[in-house]
Amino acid sequence: MNVASRVGASVAALAAAAIVAGGPAAAEQQPLSIVATVGMIADVAENVGGDCVAVTTLMGPGTDPHEYQPTAGDVRRLSEADLILYGGYMLEEQMSEVLGRLGERRPALALMEAATDPAELIADEEEAAGIDMHLWMDASLWSRLAPTFAEALAEFRPECREQAERNAEAYVERLAALHGWVADAIATIPEAHRYLVTAHDAFAYYGEAYGIEVIAVQGISTMAEASVADIRETVDAVVETGVPAIFVETTINPRTVQAVAEAARQRGHAVEIGGALYSDALGEAGSVAATYVGMIFANTRTITEALGGDLPPLPAALADWAEEWGLPSA
C-alpha cells in the first residue's frame, strides 16, 4: 500500500473511532485532547493544530522511548485522550502491547507510519519493525508528518481544516529552511573530521541527509547493552579516523562513550567528549532544544563546533525563532 492509501486508511479509521467515541460534534468548541508519546510527535501536533488542540507529552526530556514502560497514570491519561499520537515502527517498543490494546478502544494514530513509505526508509533487519525509526533526524523527512496530521485533525475538527492546512504548510517551509541550514553547517566541517561518533545508532538519517558518516557504539535500539567488542570496534574507528570529538546522548548513560574516549587516549589519540546530543527526546522546557527545530539546531551546533566547522547564520524563514533565542539569522 502506498503512502496516500495508508494515510487515507488511517484517517478513515480515526473518523470511525471518533464517531464511536462521541464524534467531533460532541465537543466542537473544545480543543482536541491529544496525548503524544514523545516530544517530537507532540511538536508536530502543536504547530499544526494550534488552538484546536491541547497536547500532552507522555515521555519528557531525557526519557528513552525504546525502554519506556507506561505507569498506571500514563495508561489513564492515554485512555482519557480524544486522540493518541505515537510514532510507530516500534519506537515505543515496550509500550507496543499497551498501545495496541488502547487503539482498540480509543482513536490512535502511528503518525510516522501513516506519513511515510517503509520502502523509502532505512532498513534494519535486527529491529522488530525492520525499520530505523529515528526519522526526525532528517528535517525534510520529518516535515511529511505535518500534512498527515492536518488531515487527521480535520476528521475530528472539520472547522479547523483550513487553519491546520495553513499551519502545516508553514511548518513544512520552516523545516525545509532548517534542512538546508543543517547541510550548509555540516559542509563546513573539514572532510577528514566528518565522522559522527555516538552512543547508539540514532543518527543514520542525519548522516545520510547531511553528509556525515555515523559510527555508533550500540545499534538502533537501546534495549541491549553494548558489548566489549562493540566498544573495541568503535575505539578502532575513532583512532583510525582521528576524529577530534565524540558525543554522548541525553537519553543514554554516557559510560560507553566515555569508555571509548578513554581507550582511544590510551592508544595515543586525544579525543574529547564534544557534548551531549538529543537523540530520542527533546530538551528541557526553557532550553533551546525544547522544540523540534531547537533539537536539530542544538545538535548541529554541537556537532559542527566540536568537529571544527563554523555555523552559518540561520535562514530568514527561521528568523522569528532565532530572535526568540538571541541567535543570528540572515
Buried (B, 14 or more C-beta within 10 A) or exposed (E): EEBEEBBBEBBEBBBEBBBEBEBBEEBEEEBBBBBBBBBBBBBBBBBBBBEBBBBEBBBEBBBBBBBBEBEEEBBEBBEEBBBBBBBBBBBBBBBBEBBEEBBEEBBBBBBBBBBBEBEEBBEBEEBEBEBBBBBBBBBBBBBBBBBBBBBBBBBBBEEBBEBBBEBBBBBBEBBBBBBBBBBBBBBBBEEEBBBBBBBBBBBBBBBBBBBBEBBBBBBBBBBEEBEEEBBEBBBBBBBEBEBBBBBBBBBBBBEBBBBBBEBBBEEEBEBEBBBBBBBBBBBEEEBBBBBBBBBBBBBBBBBBBBBBBEBBBBBEBBBEBBEEEEBEBE
